[in-house]
Amino acid sequence: MEIVKEPKKVNIDPELKNAIQTLVEEESQVIIHLHLHFSNFSTIRIWKSTFLLPHNNGEKINLVHADNISFYPDWTICRTGETICTLIFKGLPKDCTVFDLVEEIPEPGGFYIPNIQRNNSDVYHLEINNSS
């Protein structure tokens, strides 16, 4: 067995390095924590037609996963106070600086949060108050 005291330098082909970086960027995710405030007992759900809409190109970014909120047609029961649910989306284009959260549904009451300023972490905490 040979003991190497200094690590050997590894050269990576620039094209391969670029391809790997592209894959990393494509696999990025956007995490949105919705802080829902209810003054009364309520129910919530999310539709799979929910997406992010970057202002720079208008290409929809799909919802990948949701936690602590049911997908249509099921409902999640929320008590008075705060309920936090998490939505995970595919990554935004790297040149995106502002985007909207859109729940496109065939009935009233879908989520719509415009003009979200992008941050470096792509993790967001959004407050939604429902006083009804």
Backbone as JSON, one array per atom type, in Angstrom:
{
  "sequence": "MEIVKEPKKVNIDPELKNAIQTLVEEESQVIIHLHLHFSNFSTIRIWKSTFLLPHNNGEKINLVHADNISFYPDWTICRTGETICTLIFKGLPKDCTVFDLVEEIPEPGGFYIPNIQRNNSDVYHLEINNSS",
  "N": [[0.84, -1.16, 0.0], [0.61, 2.15, -0.9], [1.35, 5.25, 0.53], [0.18, 8.41, 0.04], [1.45, 11.55, 0.36], [1.02, 14.1, -0.6], [-1.75, 15.32, -2.33], [-2.57, 14.34, -5.66], [-2.76, 16.43, -8.5], [-5.71, 16.98, -10.27], [-6.79, 17.25, -13.5], [-9.52, 18.65, -15.11], [-11.44, 18.36, -17.98], [-12.32, 21.3, -19.7], [-14.78, 21.51, -21.14], [-16.27, 19.41, -20.04], [-16.34, 20.28, -17.39], [-17.88, 22.62, -17.69], [-20.28, 21.45, -18.57], [-21.0, 20.01, -16.28], [-21.38, 22.11, -14.45], [-23.58, 23.34, -15.66], [-25.52, 21.33, -15.31], [-25.71, 21.36, -12.5], [-26.77, 23.93, -12.09], [-29.22, 23.62, -13.41], [-30.47, 21.81, -11.75], [-31.13, 23.22, -9.53], [-33.29, 24.53, -6.93], [-36.28, 26.26, -5.9], [-37.5, 27.34, -2.88], [-40.41, 27.92, -1.17], [-41.81, 29.1, 1.69], [-44.92, 29.3, 2.9], [-46.53, 31.36, 5.07], [-49.38, 31.14, 6.54], [-52.02, 32.92, 7.84], [-54.79, 32.59, 9.83], [-57.89, 33.81, 10.99], [-60.05, 32.41, 11.72], [-61.25, 28.99, 11.81], [-60.25, 27.11, 8.99], [-59.79, 25.83, 5.62], [-57.31, 24.62, 3.35], [-55.72, 24.16, 0.16], [-53.59, 23.12, -2.55], [-53.07, 23.48, -6.01], [-51.78, 21.42, -8.64], [-51.22, 22.92, -10.78], [-49.86, 25.16, -10.03], [-47.31, 27.61, -10.26], [-44.12, 29.3, -10.79], [-43.48, 32.47, -12.18], [-41.13, 33.9, -13.97], [-40.13, 37.27, -14.48], [-38.4, 37.99, -16.49], [-38.52, 36.24, -18.71], [-40.95, 34.87, -18.91], [-41.38, 32.11, -18.89], [-42.92, 29.33, -17.47], [-42.23, 28.01, -14.24], [-42.28, 24.95, -12.84], [-44.12, 23.5, -10.09], [-42.77, 21.2, -7.83], [-42.97, 19.8, -5.43], [-44.99, 19.69, -2.46], [-45.45, 20.5, 0.97], [-47.21, 19.93, 3.98], [-49.6, 20.86, 3.01], [-52.45, 20.01, 1.18], [-52.87, 18.51, -2.08], [-55.11, 19.49, -4.68], [-57.78, 17.27, -5.25], [-58.1, 17.25, -2.5], [-58.29, 18.54, 0.92], [-56.59, 20.52, 3.4], [-56.89, 20.9, 6.82], [-56.97, 23.85, 8.7], [-56.31, 25.44, 11.69], [-57.25, 28.24, 13.79], [-54.89, 30.84, 13.72], [-51.42, 30.5, 12.85], [-50.41, 28.7, 9.99], [-47.91, 26.87, 8.43], [-46.81, 26.12, 5.27], [-44.91, 24.42, 2.76], [-43.6, 24.98, -0.43], [-42.01, 23.57, -3.19], [-40.16, 24.31, -5.99], [-38.94, 23.87, -9.37], [-35.72, 25.17, -10.41], [-35.14, 28.69, -10.9], [-34.36, 30.7, -13.84], [-30.96, 31.77, -14.14], [-30.63, 34.5, -14.64], [-32.87, 35.71, -13.69], [-34.54, 38.13, -11.72], [-36.87, 39.0, -10.55], [-40.01, 37.56, -9.77], [-43.28, 35.96, -10.06], [-45.65, 34.25, -7.97], [-47.96, 31.94, -8.92], [-51.11, 30.46, -8.84], [-52.82, 28.82, -10.96], [-56.06, 28.27, -11.5], [-59.36, 26.81, -12.09], [-61.31, 28.25, -10.68], [-62.38, 30.76, -8.26], [-60.02, 32.24, -5.9], [-57.35, 31.36, -6.04], [-53.83, 31.27, -5.28], [-51.93, 34.22, -5.67], [-49.11, 35.92, -5.87], [-47.45, 38.67, -6.59], [-44.41, 40.06, -8.0], [-42.06, 39.12, -6.51], [-39.0, 39.59, -5.09], [-35.99, 38.27, -6.07], [-33.66, 36.37, -4.13], [-30.35, 35.47, -2.93], [-30.35, 32.9, -1.83], [-32.6, 31.56, -2.74], [-34.68, 30.82, -1.11], [-37.72, 31.53, 0.4], [-39.92, 33.38, 2.52], [-43.19, 33.88, 2.78], [-45.91, 35.88, 3.75], [-49.34, 35.37, 4.3], [-52.44, 36.64, 4.88], [-55.62, 35.73, 6.05], [-58.57, 36.83, 6.81], [-61.15, 35.98, 6.8]],
  "CA": [[0.0, 0.0, 0.0], [1.39, 3.38, -1.01], [0.78, 6.4, 1.22], [0.45, 9.63, -0.71], [1.48, 12.67, 1.29], [0.45, 15.26, -1.27], [-2.71, 14.86, -3.33], [-2.24, 14.59, -7.05], [-3.62, 17.41, -9.16], [-6.59, 16.39, -11.27], [-7.22, 18.19, -14.53], [-10.85, 18.34, -15.66], [-11.68, 18.95, -19.28], [-13.17, 22.49, -19.56], [-16.13, 21.24, -21.64], [-16.93, 18.59, -19.03], [-16.56, 21.15, -16.24], [-19.01, 23.47, -18.05], [-21.49, 20.61, -18.59], [-21.34, 19.71, -14.89], [-21.91, 23.35, -13.88], [-24.93, 23.51, -16.23], [-26.4, 20.39, -14.62], [-25.92, 21.86, -11.14], [-27.68, 25.06, -12.18], [-30.54, 23.13, -13.79], [-31.05, 21.06, -10.65], [-31.42, 24.1, -8.4], [-34.69, 24.58, -6.53], [-36.79, 27.42, -5.19], [-38.32, 26.89, -1.75], [-41.27, 28.98, -0.65], [-42.55, 28.8, 2.91], [-46.09, 30.17, 3.02], [-46.99, 31.54, 6.44], [-50.8, 31.44, 6.36], [-52.62, 33.36, 9.09], [-56.25, 32.47, 9.79], [-58.57, 34.28, 12.19], [-61.05, 31.38, 11.99], [-61.02, 27.66, 11.25], [-60.27, 27.2, 7.54], [-59.17, 24.72, 4.88], [-56.49, 25.06, 2.22], [-55.17, 23.14, -0.74], [-52.81, 23.69, -3.65], [-53.25, 22.77, -7.28], [-50.51, 21.11, -9.32], [-51.04, 23.95, -11.81], [-49.17, 26.29, -9.41], [-45.99, 27.79, -10.88], [-43.45, 30.59, -10.67], [-43.4, 33.13, -13.47], [-40.05, 34.89, -14.0], [-40.46, 38.45, -15.26], [-37.48, 38.2, -17.61], [-38.8, 35.47, -19.93], [-42.33, 34.38, -18.95], [-41.47, 30.64, -18.92], [-43.42, 28.83, -16.2], [-41.37, 27.11, -13.47], [-43.25, 24.04, -12.24], [-44.14, 23.01, -8.72], [-42.25, 19.84, -7.76], [-43.39, 19.14, -4.2], [-45.63, 20.54, -1.45], [-45.45, 19.88, 2.29], [-48.17, 20.49, 4.93], [-50.75, 21.37, 2.27], [-52.95, 18.97, 0.29], [-53.11, 18.81, -3.48], [-56.48, 19.35, -5.15], [-59.05, 17.78, -4.7], [-58.14, 17.12, -1.04], [-58.15, 19.76, 1.7], [-55.86, 20.5, 4.67], [-57.6, 21.68, 7.84], [-56.13, 24.82, 9.4], [-56.93, 26.04, 12.87], [-56.98, 29.66, 13.96], [-53.47, 31.11, 13.96], [-50.52, 30.37, 11.71], [-50.07, 27.42, 9.39], [-46.8, 27.04, 7.5], [-46.65, 25.06, 4.29], [-43.72, 24.62, 1.95], [-43.71, 24.65, -1.84], [-40.7, 23.44, -3.82], [-40.24, 24.47, -7.44], [-37.7, 23.77, -10.13], [-34.94, 26.39, -10.31], [-35.36, 29.85, -11.77], [-33.21, 31.04, -14.69], [-29.99, 32.5, -13.33], [-30.74, 35.94, -14.85], [-34.15, 36.17, -13.13], [-34.42, 38.94, -10.51], [-38.21, 39.19, -10.0], [-40.93, 36.55, -10.27], [-44.59, 35.89, -9.43], [-46.17, 32.94, -7.59], [-49.29, 31.89, -9.53], [-51.87, 29.21, -8.79], [-53.78, 28.96, -12.05], [-57.12, 27.29, -11.23], [-60.63, 27.14, -12.74], [-62.26, 28.77, -9.7], [-61.78, 31.88, -7.52], [-59.28, 31.96, -4.67], [-56.0, 30.86, -6.24], [-52.73, 32.1, -4.8], [-51.23, 35.06, -6.62], [-48.22, 36.83, -5.16], [-46.63, 39.25, -7.64], [-43.19, 40.86, -7.77], [-41.18, 38.61, -5.47], [-37.6, 39.91, -5.4], [-35.15, 37.09, -5.91], [-32.52, 36.49, -3.23], [-29.25, 34.54, -3.25], [-30.59, 31.54, -1.33], [-33.81, 31.02, -3.37], [-35.61, 30.39, -0.06], [-38.56, 32.69, 0.65], [-40.96, 33.29, 3.53], [-44.25, 34.79, 2.35], [-47.01, 35.98, 4.69], [-50.67, 35.5, 3.7], [-53.47, 36.8, 5.92], [-56.99, 35.43, 5.64], [-59.4, 37.23, 7.94], [-62.54, 35.51, 6.67]],
  "C": [[0.89, 1.24, 0.0], [0.66, 4.51, -0.3], [1.19, 7.65, 0.47], [0.36, 10.8, 0.25], [0.9, 13.94, 0.68], [-0.53, 14.76, -2.31], [-2.25, 15.21, -4.74], [-3.24, 15.59, -7.63], [-4.41, 16.7, -10.25], [-7.01, 17.49, -12.24], [-8.55, 17.73, -15.1], [-11.01, 19.08, -16.97], [-12.64, 20.14, -19.14], [-14.6, 22.27, -20.07], [-16.93, 20.41, -20.63], [-17.26, 19.43, -17.8], [-17.76, 22.06, -16.48], [-20.32, 22.69, -18.04], [-21.95, 20.29, -17.17], [-21.96, 20.94, -14.22], [-23.33, 23.6, -14.38], [-25.92, 22.59, -15.55], [-26.7, 20.85, -13.2], [-26.92, 23.0, -11.15], [-29.09, 24.6, -12.52], [-31.23, 22.39, -12.65], [-31.36, 21.92, -9.44], [-32.93, 24.12, -8.12], [-35.0, 25.9, -5.86], [-37.72, 26.89, -4.1], [-39.1, 28.09, -1.22], [-42.02, 28.45, 0.55], [-43.69, 29.8, 2.99], [-46.51, 30.18, 4.48], [-48.43, 32.05, 6.33], [-51.41, 31.76, 7.72], [-54.14, 33.36, 8.96], [-56.84, 32.97, 11.1], [-59.66, 33.3, 12.62], [-60.57, 30.05, 11.42], [-61.12, 27.77, 9.72], [-59.69, 25.93, 6.93], [-58.38, 25.32, 3.72], [-56.11, 23.86, 1.37], [-54.39, 23.87, -1.83], [-53.08, 22.85, -4.9], [-51.89, 22.52, -7.92], [-50.22, 22.1, -10.44], [-50.39, 25.21, -11.25], [-47.76, 26.39, -10.0], [-45.4, 29.14, -10.49], [-43.34, 31.16, -12.07], [-42.32, 34.2, -13.43], [-40.44, 36.06, -14.89], [-39.59, 38.58, -16.51], [-37.81, 37.38, -18.85], [-40.19, 34.87, -20.0], [-42.48, 32.87, -19.02], [-41.87, 30.13, -17.54], [-42.43, 27.86, -15.56], [-42.29, 26.25, -12.61], [-43.02, 23.74, -10.77], [-43.7, 21.55, -8.72], [-42.83, 19.09, -6.57], [-44.06, 20.15, -3.28], [-45.68, 19.77, -0.14], [-46.41, 20.65, 3.2], [-49.32, 21.22, 4.25], [-51.15, 20.28, 1.28], [-53.02, 19.46, -1.14], [-54.6, 18.63, -3.78], [-56.7, 17.91, -5.6], [-59.14, 17.71, -3.17], [-57.93, 18.47, -0.37], [-57.31, 19.5, 2.94], [-56.61, 21.4, 5.63], [-56.6, 22.58, 8.57], [-56.92, 25.42, 10.56], [-56.63, 27.54, 12.88], [-55.51, 29.84, 14.3], [-52.67, 30.92, 12.7], [-50.35, 28.92, 11.3], [-48.95, 27.69, 8.4], [-46.78, 25.84, 6.56], [-45.49, 25.43, 3.38], [-43.97, 24.14, 0.54], [-42.3, 24.61, -2.42], [-40.89, 23.43, -5.33], [-38.9, 24.15, -8.07], [-37.0, 25.12, -10.07], [-35.33, 27.46, -11.31], [-34.15, 30.04, -12.69], [-32.24, 31.93, -13.91], [-30.08, 34.01, -13.51], [-32.06, 36.52, -14.33], [-33.91, 36.96, -11.84], [-35.75, 39.15, -9.81], [-39.12, 38.13, -10.61], [-42.26, 36.64, -9.51], [-44.87, 34.44, -9.04], [-47.62, 32.91, -8.06], [-49.88, 30.5, -9.34], [-53.01, 29.37, -9.78], [-54.84, 27.86, -11.92], [-58.44, 27.75, -11.86], [-61.72, 27.61, -11.76], [-61.6, 29.93, -8.96], [-60.95, 31.4, -6.34], [-57.89, 31.4, -4.83], [-54.96, 31.82, -5.68], [-52.2, 32.95, -5.96], [-50.42, 36.07, -5.82], [-47.26, 37.39, -6.2], [-45.33, 39.86, -7.1], [-42.35, 40.41, -6.58], [-39.74, 38.88, -5.91], [-36.74, 38.69, -5.11], [-34.0, 37.38, -4.94], [-31.47, 35.43, -3.59], [-29.52, 33.11, -2.84], [-31.72, 30.83, -2.06], [-34.72, 30.33, -2.35], [-36.37, 31.64, 0.38], [-39.59, 32.38, 1.73], [-42.0, 34.34, 3.18], [-45.42, 34.72, 3.32], [-48.32, 36.16, 3.91], [-51.67, 35.55, 4.84], [-54.83, 36.53, 5.34], [-57.88, 35.71, 6.84], [-60.83, 36.74, 7.84], [-62.79, 34.23, 7.44]]
}
